[in-house]
Amino acid sequence: MNLEGITFEVLPFRQCQLWICKENAAVELGEHAQMQSVRMKLLEDMTEGAYRHSEKLPRENVLAARLNISRTQLRDSLAQLEREGFITRRHGVGTIINRHVLAIKVRMDMEIEFTDMIRQSGYAPRLLSVKYETIGAEEAIAERLGLPAEAAVLCVSRLVGASETPAIYCRDYIPLSLVKDASYSEADFREPIFSFLKRFCHVEPYMDITEICPACADAGLADVFGIPEGTPLLYMDELNYDIDGAPMLYSPQYYIGGVIKHTLMRKKF
């Protein structure tokens, strides 16, 4: 086997040692992006396009030809859609479109931008405020990001509204060591934080782990949302990892009730 030009690196991840092949990781990301592109096209076709009134998708050979991709590429995207519950593939029957799943507006088991959450909930999204600063990470934040206490992090605070109503408050913490280009301004934080990571840090999240729990508005959150202190909120504690398993973005998020209806889909295996 010729390994010339291939670089391997030992990386710590949850007290294990993983051998990561950098070139294979890049290929995997490229294939993932292509699969997601096909997936999004199929979702669009099923909700508002060619198959919006159909009960089933066409046969694989017909669908692959229409999308100008191989059947192997198509199957990868169909497998993803099936895992997400949007379709069901049954031998001898075909690919069934699950309209009841497509009708769900906001799913907690899927990554979705704040503005899309609000738009899909029937409101006009609006960024009500955005602030950013470099701070020393307090112990709890540093621990989540695998950093020493007081390590420099970029903190971005955003309040997103549903029309004029404050709906989501998020603080994003990014290790300053990840930032490769410091020429950013406030305008760059008006875009999704993932766009900032890609442009100024040259990294993209590979996965996130999110803890969900109820919370009550303290004095600070009450002031942010314009609500009485003690008002119930939905809290999501989200930690994003890169493809090597290293923490790269910590995002505590607070959601006010009555705006976004979060739904979780679970499949029985």
C-alpha positions as CSV (number, residue, x, y, z in Angstrom):
1,M,0.0,0.0,0.0
2,N,1.4,3.4,-1.0
3,L,1.1,5.9,1.8
4,E,3.3,8.6,0.3
5,G,1.8,12.0,0.8
6,I,-0.6,10.8,3.5
7,T,-0.4,12.3,6.9
8,F,-1.6,10.6,10.1
9,E,-2.0,12.3,13.4
10,V,-2.9,10.9,16.9
11,L,-5.7,12.9,18.4
12,P,-7.1,12.6,22.0
13,F,-10.9,12.3,22.1
14,R,-12.8,11.2,25.2
15,Q,-9.7,9.5,26.7
16,C,-9.3,7.4,23.5
17,Q,-6.7,7.7,20.7
18,L,-8.1,8.0,17.2
19,W,-6.0,7.7,14.1
20,I,-7.3,10.4,11.6
21,C,-6.3,10.3,8.0
22,K,-6.4,14.0,6.9
23,E,-6.9,13.3,3.2
24,N,-9.8,10.9,3.9
25,A,-11.4,13.4,6.2
26,A,-11.4,16.0,3.4
27,V,-12.9,13.5,1.0
28,E,-15.5,12.7,3.6
29,L,-16.5,16.3,4.0
30,G,-16.7,16.8,0.2
31,E,-19.0,13.8,-0.1
32,H,-21.1,14.9,2.8
33,A,-21.5,18.4,1.2
34,Q,-22.6,16.7,-2.1
35,M,-25.0,14.4,-0.3
36,Q,-26.5,17.4,1.6
37,S,-27.0,19.3,-1.7
38,V,-29.0,16.4,-3.2
39,R,-30.9,15.9,0.1
40,M,-32.0,19.6,0.1
41,K,-33.0,19.4,-3.6
42,L,-35.2,16.4,-2.8
43,L,-36.7,18.0,0.2
44,E,-37.6,21.1,-1.9
45,D,-39.1,18.9,-4.6
46,M,-41.2,17.0,-2.0
47,T,-42.5,20.2,-0.3
48,E,-43.0,22.7,-3.0
49,G,-41.6,21.2,-6.2
50,A,-42.2,18.4,-8.7
51,Y,-43.3,15.9,-6.0
52,R,-45.3,18.2,-3.7
53,H,-48.6,16.3,-4.6
54,S,-47.0,12.8,-4.9
55,E,-47.3,10.0,-2.5
56,K,-44.0,8.4,-3.6
57,L,-40.8,9.3,-5.3
58,P,-40.0,8.0,-8.8
59,R,-37.8,4.9,-9.2
60,E,-34.1,5.3,-8.5
61,N,-33.0,5.2,-12.1
62,V,-35.5,7.9,-13.1
63,L,-34.6,10.1,-10.1
64,A,-30.8,9.8,-10.6
65,A,-31.2,10.7,-14.2
66,R,-33.3,13.8,-13.4
67,L,-30.7,14.9,-10.8
68,N,-27.8,14.0,-13.0
69,I,-26.1,11.9,-10.4
70,S,-25.2,8.3,-10.0
71,R,-27.5,5.9,-8.3
72,T,-24.9,5.4,-5.5
73,Q,-24.9,9.1,-4.8
74,L,-28.7,9.1,-4.8
75,R,-28.9,6.2,-2.4
76,D,-26.7,8.0,0.1
77,S,-29.1,11.0,0.1
78,L,-32.2,8.7,0.2
79,A,-30.6,6.9,3.2
80,Q,-30.2,10.2,5.0
81,L,-33.8,11.2,4.3
82,E,-35.0,7.9,5.5
83,R,-33.0,8.2,8.8
84,E,-34.6,11.6,9.2
85,G,-38.1,10.1,8.7
86,F,-39.0,12.1,5.6
87,I,-39.3,9.0,3.5
88,T,-39.8,5.2,3.9
89,R,-38.3,2.8,1.4
90,R,-40.2,-0.5,1.2
91,H,-39.2,-3.4,-1.1
92,G,-41.8,-4.0,-3.8
93,V,-43.6,-0.8,-2.9
94,G,-41.2,2.0,-3.6
95,T,-40.1,5.2,-1.8
96,I,-43.0,6.6,0.2
97,I,-43.1,10.3,1.1
98,N,-44.0,10.8,4.8
99,R,-46.2,14.0,4.6
100,H,-46.8,14.0,8.3
101,V,-43.1,14.4,8.9
102,L,-42.6,17.0,6.2
103,A,-45.3,19.0,7.9
104,I,-43.3,19.5,11.1
105,K,-42.1,23.1,11.3
106,V,-39.2,22.9,13.7
107,R,-37.4,19.6,14.7
108,M,-35.2,19.5,17.8
109,D,-33.3,16.4,16.3
110,M,-32.1,18.4,13.3
111,E,-29.7,21.3,13.0
112,I,-31.4,24.5,11.8
113,E,-30.5,28.2,11.8
114,F,-32.4,30.5,14.1
115,T,-33.8,32.6,11.3
116,D,-35.2,29.4,9.6
117,M,-36.7,28.3,12.9
118,I,-38.6,31.6,13.2
119,R,-39.6,31.7,9.5
120,Q,-40.9,28.2,9.5
121,S,-42.9,29.0,12.7
122,G,-44.8,31.7,10.7
123,Y,-42.9,34.8,11.8
124,A,-40.6,37.2,10.1
125,P,-37.1,36.7,11.6
126,R,-35.2,39.8,12.8
127,L,-31.8,40.3,14.4
128,L,-32.7,42.7,17.3
129,S,-29.2,43.0,18.7
130,V,-25.7,41.7,18.3
131,K,-22.6,42.3,20.4
132,Y,-19.1,40.8,20.3
133,E,-16.0,41.0,22.5
134,T,-12.9,39.1,23.4
135,I,-12.9,37.9,27.0
136,G,-11.1,35.6,29.4
137,A,-13.2,32.4,29.6
138,E,-14.6,31.7,33.1
139,E,-13.9,28.3,34.4
140,A,-17.2,26.6,33.3
141,I,-16.9,27.9,29.7
142,A,-13.2,27.0,29.5
143,E,-13.9,23.5,30.7
144,R,-16.6,23.0,28.0
145,L,-14.1,24.1,25.3
146,G,-11.1,22.2,26.7
147,L,-9.2,25.4,27.5
148,P,-7.3,26.7,30.5
149,A,-9.3,29.1,32.7
150,E,-9.1,32.7,31.5
151,A,-8.0,31.6,28.0
152,A,-9.0,34.1,25.4
153,V,-12.4,33.5,23.7
154,L,-14.5,35.4,21.3
155,C,-18.0,35.9,22.8
156,V,-20.8,36.8,20.4
157,S,-24.2,37.6,21.9
158,R,-27.3,37.8,19.7
159,L,-31.0,38.4,20.3
160,V,-33.2,37.1,17.5
161,G,-36.8,38.3,17.2
162,A,-40.0,36.8,15.7
163,S,-41.2,39.9,14.0
164,E,-40.8,42.4,16.9
165,T,-41.0,39.9,19.8
166,P,-37.6,38.7,21.3
167,A,-37.6,35.0,20.8
168,I,-34.0,33.5,21.0
169,Y,-31.0,34.7,23.0
170,C,-27.7,33.0,22.2
171,R,-24.1,33.5,23.3
172,D,-21.5,31.9,21.1
173,Y,-18.0,31.2,22.6
174,I,-15.1,30.6,20.1
175,P,-11.5,29.9,21.2
176,L,-9.6,32.9,20.0
177,S,-6.8,30.6,18.9
178,L,-9.1,29.3,16.1
179,V,-9.5,32.8,14.5
180,K,-7.2,33.0,11.5
181,D,-8.4,36.3,10.2
182,A,-9.1,39.2,12.6
183,S,-10.5,41.6,10.0
184,Y,-14.1,40.9,11.0
185,S,-16.7,43.5,12.1
186,E,-20.2,43.6,13.6
187,A,-21.7,43.0,10.1
188,D,-20.0,39.5,10.0
189,F,-21.9,38.5,13.1
190,R,-25.3,39.3,11.5
191,E,-24.8,36.2,9.5
192,P,-25.1,32.6,11.0
193,I,-22.1,31.9,13.3
194,F,-21.2,28.9,11.0
195,S,-20.5,31.4,8.2
196,F,-18.1,33.2,10.5
197,L,-16.3,30.0,11.4
198,K,-15.9,29.1,7.8
199,R,-14.7,32.5,6.6
200,F,-12.5,33.6,9.5
201,C,-11.5,30.4,11.3
202,H,-11.4,28.1,8.2
203,V,-13.3,25.4,10.1
204,E,-16.8,23.9,10.1
205,P,-18.6,22.0,12.8
206,Y,-18.9,18.3,12.2
207,M,-21.4,17.5,15.0
208,D,-22.9,18.9,18.1
209,I,-24.1,17.5,21.4
210,T,-26.9,19.5,23.0
211,E,-28.5,19.2,26.5
212,I,-32.0,20.5,26.8
213,C,-33.6,21.6,30.1
214,P,-36.1,24.1,31.5
215,A,-34.8,27.4,33.0
216,C,-36.2,30.5,34.6
217,A,-35.2,34.0,33.6
218,D,-32.8,35.6,36.0
219,A,-32.5,39.4,36.2
220,G,-30.2,39.6,33.2
221,L,-32.3,37.4,30.9
222,A,-35.5,39.2,32.0
223,D,-33.9,42.4,30.9
224,V,-32.8,40.9,27.5
225,F,-36.2,39.5,26.7
226,G,-38.3,42.2,28.4
227,I,-40.1,39.7,30.6
228,P,-40.7,39.3,34.3
229,E,-37.9,37.7,36.3
230,G,-38.7,34.0,36.9
231,T,-40.5,33.5,33.5
232,P,-40.0,29.9,32.2
233,L,-37.6,29.5,29.3
234,L,-36.3,26.6,27.3
235,Y,-32.5,26.2,27.6
236,M,-30.2,24.4,25.2
237,D,-26.6,23.9,26.1
238,E,-24.9,23.2,22.7
239,L,-21.3,22.2,22.2
240,N,-20.0,21.8,18.6
241,Y,-17.0,19.6,17.6
242,D,-14.8,19.6,14.6
243,I,-14.1,16.4,12.5
244,D,-11.2,15.5,14.8
245,G,-13.5,15.5,17.9
246,A,-12.1,18.8,19.3
247,P,-14.6,21.3,20.9
248,M,-14.7,24.4,18.7
249,L,-18.0,26.3,19.6
250,Y,-19.9,26.5,22.8
251,S,-23.4,28.0,22.4
252,P,-25.8,28.4,25.4
253,Q,-29.2,29.3,24.0
254,Y,-32.5,30.5,25.6
255,Y,-35.9,30.3,23.9
256,I,-39.0,32.2,25.0
257,G,-42.2,30.2,25.2
258,G,-45.1,30.5,22.7
259,V,-43.1,31.4,19.6
260,I,-41.4,28.3,18.3
261,K,-42.9,24.8,18.7
262,H,-40.1,22.4,19.0
263,T,-40.8,18.8,17.9
264,L,-38.7,15.7,18.3
265,M,-39.1,12.8,15.9
266,R,-38.0,9.3,17.2
267,K,-38.0,6.1,15.1
268,K,-38.7,2.7,16.5
269,F,-36.1,0.2,15.4
